[in-house]
Amino acid sequence: MATPPTTRSRRPIHVTAGTLALAGALLAPGALAAPAAAAGDWDSTAYRGDVHVVEGPDETRQRIDGTVFVDRDKDSVQDPNERGLGGVTVSNGREVTTTDSQGNYELPAFENMTVFVTQPRGYQVPVDEDNVAQFSYHHLPEGSPDRRYGGIAPTGPLADAVNFPLAKSSQTRSPEQHCAILADVQTYNQTEVTYAAKGAFADLAARTDYAGCGALFLGDVVGDDLSLYSETRELAGMLNGPARFLPGNHDLDYDAVEREHAFDTFKAKLGPDYYSYDVGKAHIVALNTVGYPLPGGGYSNDVDPMQMEWLRNDIAQVPENKVIVLAGHMPLLEFYYSDTHRVNQVKEIYEILEGREVVSIGGHTHMMENLREGDLMAGWTDIVGPDGLPFPHLTVGAVSGNWYGGRLLEGGYPTALQRDGTPPGVLTLDIMNTEVTERYTVRGDESAHMAVGLNTPRYRDWYAANVDNKGSAPKFTNPLTVSRQGLANDTWLTTNFWIGGTGSTVEVAIDGGRPVEATRTQPMNGGTVKVGAEWSDPVAVQEQLAHGGGLADRMMHLWRLELPDDLAVGEHTAKVTATGVHGKVFTKTITFTVTK
């Protein structure tokens, strides 16, 4: 990693003054192409400001109006020489309109509404001192009902006007965008905040490639304790780009009895629970996919009717030559729970997006999945039909991994291997015009892309003996050793290619010989999920059963090659070449031993 930036000078940040300093000391120099000095440029150039609310009371109280303008002097207030900007989308969370040639808009007003602007290409909404994007105004005159974590303070009468300042930005105009996606930071206490700071946030603090698109948090920003939002904001202060947030099921006001107030504290601290913005030729839609409370308690994977109305209206404003990135905490569909976990409105969402170029991203499940167009699993046919998924669906590995569990590493954070064997990390969407490619960078090690191991009869016996003792199993000794008898009874060289999906290939060359293509364990052609030792990632499971974490007993990105049963006694090498969906090639070589 590049040398981390110095502590920010905007204000003292207790997380970054101590924890980030320690995190920085743990980063190895030189791993990133961008020079370390560039990491501090964001602070000196970021457009800092706020939405300009002109206090009322509004004369009609039935309409909300205002202006979207180019804030040349970046003071958040429209001056006589600062022009309004036409053709910009503004919404009240239900209706959607565009500004006239003078930048003016008008929308129906109602209680408990959030008015927000869709950032247009070539412009940037302001960010606050913690890099949190500022683009909305909430109207709740009496404030939230009593809430443990505060909710929304009374906003008073409807404002006379709500004006949205924008600054010109070559970064958001560029057709080349890099969007950092963080799922499930999910900190339950200050110790876990420290783990996050030393891990994924320190990695992002050393990167400078996402200043235009920024970082999008896919929910479960904290773990039920909403007082930790202040610590999350300080973590966002480590970033070199704007931060935007979506709510997850652990961001709820659990004492809410009405759905319309379930995320009041989230809104007060982090911003709207759904919205959209443009960068380059991409239109990013951020949805709230959590419904709470259900009549019998609990939450559902759900988009409420008003939000669905907004989604239809928002997409109707998007030119067909843009790619749409649809983000939510809950994945629309996913592999691990194939026929049970899905957003209730998924078919309706597919209909709204029909004919569009789309990439869907979600979090929630604490694993990495790269589902491609045409993929099909048992239980999906009623949703997608026999032709499979209409567009890619990416489930993003969690910043917290398996809830910060497992063995503490030298970097100052736990292994936290997820249920598919993927280490914690950050997904980046690299967008050129409308072409979207994805890359997953493992926390603390950008060079890691796969885990390669041996699935032997001896390993499967150890698995069976210890699968119910997760976290306290004896260490599996000599994991890269197999007997001649083991070779004769199904021994596979396994490759868990974390970003792999349909279209990826894995080839293995034994002892420098001709590469042989490995077989994907889950072909994604309509079958059921294969579960158990035979379909597991032995590298991850050996760590998890001994030290805790998930249990990598199923995944859609595992390849295996049966080893020849005539390998000679002694050491052998296996060079693995994994080629991603978009053609990027990664290699890893291991040495294993055959015994008598």
N, C-alpha and C positions, 0 to 999 in steps of 0.2 A: 504494500500500500504506500501511497505517497504520504509525506509528512502531513499531519492534520493541520487545519487552520488554527491560528491562535484564538484564544478566548475572545468572544465578541465584545465589542466596546459599547453596544447600545445600552445595556444595563447589566448589573450582576446577575448571573444565572448559576444557582447553586449546583445544578446538575453538571453544567459544562465547566464550571470553575474547578471542580474536584474530579468528578467522574469522567468528564471528557478528557481532562488532562491525563488521567490514568489510562483511559482508552487510547489516547494518542500515543502514549509510550509503548503500547502493545502492537502498534501497526508497523509492519516491516516496510522499509523504504523501497521506492522504485517500481512498484507493481503496476502503477497506472501511467498511461502515456502523458496525461495532463501534468504540467509542472505544479509543484506544491503551492507556489506563490499565487497561482491563479485561483486557488480555492477561496481566497479572501475577496475576490473581485465582486462577488454577489453582494456583500455587505455595502460596498461603496456605490453600487449602481442600482440596487433594488428600489422600486417605486413604492415608497411607504406612505400610507395615507388611510382614508376611510371613506365610507359613503357619506354624502352630505345630506343630512336630514334638516329640512327647514321646518321648524316647529310651527304647529298650527295654532288654534284648531282649524282644520280644513272646513271650508264653508259648507260643502255638501255632505261630507262624511259618507258618501255613496261611491266616490271615485277616488282613486289614488293617481297622482300624476307627477311628472318631473321631467328631467332632461338627462340624457347621456351625452357627455361632453369630453373633449380632448383637453386634458389638464396639463397645459404647457409648462406652467411653473410648479406643478406637482404639490399644490397646497390643498387639494381636495375640494376647492371652491371654484365655481365657474366665474371667471372674470369677463369683463366686456369683450376682450379680444380672444376669448377661447370659444371656439365654434362647437355647436352641437353636432352630433354624429348621427346621420340617418341610416336606416336599415338595420339597426341593432335590435336583437330580440330581448324583450323584457316580459316577465311573467309574474303573476300573483300566486303561482303554484297550481293554477287551474287553467285560466285563460292565458293565451300567449299573444303578444302584439309585437309590432316592430315600430321603431321610432320614425317620425317623419323627417323631412329634409333638414329641419332645424334641430333634430335630436330629441324632440318632445314625444312623450308617450302618455297614455291614459288607460287605466284598467279599473274594472269593478273592485270595490273594497269590501272586505268583510272581516269580522273578528277572527283572530288566530290565523292570520295569513302571513306568508313570507313573500315579500316582493324581491325579486332578484334579476340581475342582468346576466345574459349569456355573453361572456367575453368573446368579442369577435377576433378573427385572425388579424394579426398585425398590431394588436393592442394588448395591454396588460392591465388587469384590475390591480388596485393597490394591495399591499400586504402590510400587516402590522409588525410590531417589533419582534414577534415570534415567527414571522414568515407566513402567518395564516392569511389566506386570501380574504379580502373584504369586498363583498359584492351583493349584500342583502340587507333588508330591513324587515324586522318582525313587528307585527301589530297585534298586541294582546293587552287591551286597555287596563284590565284589572290584574294582569299577571297570572301566573300559574296558581292552581290550587296548592295548598301547603305541600311542600315536597322536602324530603330529607336532605336533598342536595341542592335545594334552592329553586330550581326551575328558572322561569323567565320572570324578571322583575316587571312590575306594571309599566306599560309603555305610554299610558295616558291617551289623550285623544289622537285621532288620526292626524298624521303630519300634514302640513300644508303642501309640502312637496318632498319627494325623495329623489335626489340627483346622484347619478352614478358617474364618477370620474374615471377616465381611462388615460393611460399614457401610451404613446406610440412605442412599438416594440419590434425590432428586427428579429428578436428571438422567437416570438410567436408567429411571425410572418414566414419564417423559413419553412420550406417544404420538408426539411429534415428535423424530426423531433425525437426526443428520447424521454419517455414518461416512466418515472419510477413508481412502482406499485408496491405498497406495503399492506399485507394482510395481518390481522390479528396480533397487534403488538401486545395486547391483553395483559397488562401489568396488574398484579393484585396487591403489590406492596413496593416499598422503596427499593428493596433488594432487586426486584425484577426490573425496575426502572434502570438501575445500574447495569444489569445485564444487557438491556436493550441499547443503552448508551454506548457500551463498550463494543457491541456487536454491529448490527445493521446500521445504526445511526452513525457510528464512527466511520463505517465504510462509505456512507453517502456524504459525510462531511469531507471526505477526501476526493469526491467526484465533482466534476464541473459540467457534465454533459446534459443535465436535465433542467437548466435554468428556465427554458421556455415553457415546457409542459409542466414542470414541477413534479411534486410527489402527491399521489392520491392514496389515502388510507381507506382500506376496504372494510372498515367496521371492526367491532371488538377492539376499539381504541384503548380501552381499559378493561379490567376484569371486575365489573359490578360496583367497585368503589369509585364513584364519579368524582370524588374529591381529587383523584389522581389526574384529572384533566389538566390541571396546572402544570404537573410534571411532564405530561405529553406535549404541552405547548413549548416547554423549555427544550425538550428533545427536538421539536420542529425547528427551534432556533439554531440547531446545528446544521440545518440543510442549506444547500446553495440553490434554492429555487422556491417557488410558492408551494404551500401545503394546503391541501383540501381534504375534507373528511366525509366519510359516510358512517352511519350508525350500524352497529351490530346488536345481537341479542344480549350482549353483556354491557351495552351502553344505555340500557333502559332505566327510566325512573320506575323501579319495580313497585313503588307505592301508587302508581297511576291506576285509576279505575276507568278512565276514558282513553280510548285509543288516540284521540287527537292531542293528548298531553303526555304520551308515553315517552317522548324524547325531548321534553322541554329543557332539561338541563344540558343535554347535548347541543341543542340549538343555541342556548344562551352562551355556551363556552366555545363552541367550535364552528357554528354556522348552520345553514339550511340542511335538512335531512335528505333533500334531493334537488338537483339542479343540472345545468349543462354548461359547457364552455368549448371554445374552438381554439385549436393550435394547428398551424400549418393547414393541411387539407384533411384534418381529422376533427370530428365532432364527438366530444366525450359526454356521455350521458351517465350521471351518477344517480342511482336509484336507492330508495329505502325499501329493502325486501324483507323487513321484519314486521309482522303483525302482532300487536300485544295491546291489552290482554285478550285471550280467548275466553269464551263464556265459562269454561271450566277451569280457567287458569292456564298459564304457560303462554308460549308464543307460537307463531306459524311462519312458514316461508311464504310471505304474502305481500302484494302491492295493493294499497287501498284504492278505491274507485276514483277519488279525486286525482291521485297521482297518475293513474292510468289515463285519465282524461288529459292531464298535462302532457304525458308522454306522447299521445297521439298528436296533440297540438304542436309540441316541440319538434317532433320528427317531420311534420308537414312543412316546417320552415327550412329544413335542411336540403340544400341542393343534392341531386343524385350523384354528383361527381365527388362527393366527400365520403370517406370511410367513417363508419360509426363504431365507436368503442362503447359498449354497454357494460357498466360496472354496477355491481351490487355486492352486499355481504354474502348473501346466499347465492350459490351458483344456480343458474337456470336449471341445468341438469348436470349430474356428475357420475363418475364411474363407481366409486367405492360403495355407495349405497344405492346403486343404479335405479332400482324400481321404487324407492321410498322417498328420497330427498329430492325435492324439486319445488320451484316456485309455482304457486297455485295458478298463476296467470300466464304460464309459459307459452301455451298455445296462442293466446291472444297477443302476447308480445311478439311471437314469431310472425303473426299476421300483420302487425304494424310494421315490421321490418322486412316484409317480403320484397324481394328484388333488390334489396340494399346490400352493399358490401359491409359486413359487420364482423367484429370480434367481441365475444362476451368474456368478461373476467369476473371472478368471484373469489371469496375466501372461505371462512367458516370451518372447513373440515380439517384444517391443519395437515395439508399434504399438497403435493404438486401433481396436477393433471393437465395434459396437453391433448385435448380432444379435438379432432379435425373434422372438417366437413365430410359427411358420409359415414362417420363412425356410428355404430349401432350396438346396443346391449339389450339383453332380454329385459322387458318391462318398459322399453322406450317407444315401442311401435305405436301405441295409442297417442303419443305426443308428436313424434316426428315422422311417422309412416315408415314404410319399408326402405326408403332411401337414406335414412339416417339423419344426422345433424345437418341443419341448413348452413351452418357457418362454424368456425372454430369456437370452442369453449375452453377457457383456461382457468383452472383452479390454482390459486397462487399459494405457494408455500408460506407458512406463517413466520413472522419475525420472532415470535415466541417459540416456534417449533412445537414440540410436544410440551407446551405449558412450562417452559424453562426447567424441565426435568432432566434427570440423568447425571452423568459424571461432570464435575467442574473441570474445565480445560485451562491451559496456561493463559489463554486470552482473557480469562476472567469471566467467562460465561459457560453455561452447561452445554453438554452435547445436544440434548433436546431433539434427538432424531425423531422424525414424524412417523406416522403410521404406515407410510409407504417407503420409509427409509431415507427420505430426502432431508438433508440438514436444513436448519433455518436459513433464510436469505431474503433476497429482494428480486422481484421480477421487473425487468425493464422492457417496455414496448419500444422498439426502434422503428420509427415510421418515416418512410421516404415517399412523399406524395401520398398515395393511398395504399401503398404496400406496407403491411405490418409484419415485422418479425419479432420474435420474443427471445429473451435470454434470461437465464436465472443465475444470479451470482450468489454463491454460498457465503454466508456471513464469515468474514475473516479470511477467506481464501478464494479469490476470483479464478484461480486456476483449476479448481475442482469441478468436475462435471459428471462423474460417474463413480460407482463403487463396484469393484471387480472381486469376486471371491469364488469359493468352491462349495457346491452343494453335494455333500458326500453321504453315504449311508451312516457313517459315524456321526455326522452333523445332525441328521434327521433323528437318530436315536437320542442324542442330547436334547434336541428340541422337544421331543415327545416327553422326556423325563422332566423337563423344566418349564414347559409352557405355562403352567399354573403358578410358577414361582417368579414372576417377572420382577426384576430388581434385586433378587437375592439368589439367583442361579450361580453355580460355580462357573468359573471362567472356562470357556471352550478352548482347550489347548491345541496348539499346532493346527490352526485353521486352514493352512495352505499345504497340508500333508494328506495324501491319500494312499491307501495300500493297493496292491495289485488286485486283491479281492474286491475292494471298493470300486475300482475301475470297472470290474465286471458286473457290478450291480447298480448301475445308473449313477454316475457322477457327472455333474454338469459344471462347467465354468459359467458363472452368472455375471451379467452386467446390468446393474441398475442405472440406467441412463435417465437422469432425473428430468430433463426437458424433452425426452423422446416422445414420439407419437407416431401415428400412422404416416408412412412416408419416410420415417427414419430407418436406418439400417445399422447393424452391428456386425462387424467381421472380426475373426480371431485368427491370428497366425501363431501356430505352435512351433517353437524352436526355429523361427525364421522361415518356416515353410509357407506354402501357398495359403493365402487368407481363405477362410471358410465362413460362410454367412451363418450367424446364429439365428435362432428361432424366437420370435416374440411369444411370450407365454399367454398374452391376452390379445387375440387378433382383432377384437372390436368389430366383429361381423355378426352380431346378434346373439352371442352366447351369454352364459351366466358368468358371474365373477368366480374365478378359481381361487380357493383359499387353502392355506395349510403349508406345512414344511416344504413340500415339493415345489410350491409356487412362491416361496419366500425369498427374501434377500438375506443370505447368510451373514454378510458383513454387518448389516444393520441389526439383525436379530441377536447376534452374539454380543453386541454392545447393549442392546435393550434388555435382554433377559438377565444379564449380569448387573447392570447399573440403573435400569429403569428407563422410562420413555414409552414410546408407542410399541406396537408389535407389527413389524413389516411382513405380514403373512399374505398380502395381496397387493397388487399394483398393476397399473396399465403400461408401465414403462420398464419392464424387466425382460431381458433377452437371455437365452441360455444355449450353450453348445455342449452336447454330450462328448466327453473326452474319449479318445480311442482307448480300448482296453488292452492294447499291446504296447503302451508306452513303457520304455525301459525304466528300471529302478534308477533313481537319481534325480538331479535337479532339471527342471524344464522352465522355459519362458513362454508366456502368452502375451502377445501384443494385441490389444483390443483397439479397433478403430470404429468409433461411433460417428455416424453422419446424421445431423439433425434434419428436421423437416425442411428447412430452407437451405440445406446444403453445407452448413458449417461442419467442419471435421474436427474431432477431438480424439486423442490417443492416450492410452495408459498401458503400461507394461507391468506384469507381476511375475514373480518367480514362485513356482510350486515344486513340491517334492513327491516323488512316487517311492514308496517303501515296499519291502517284501511282504 
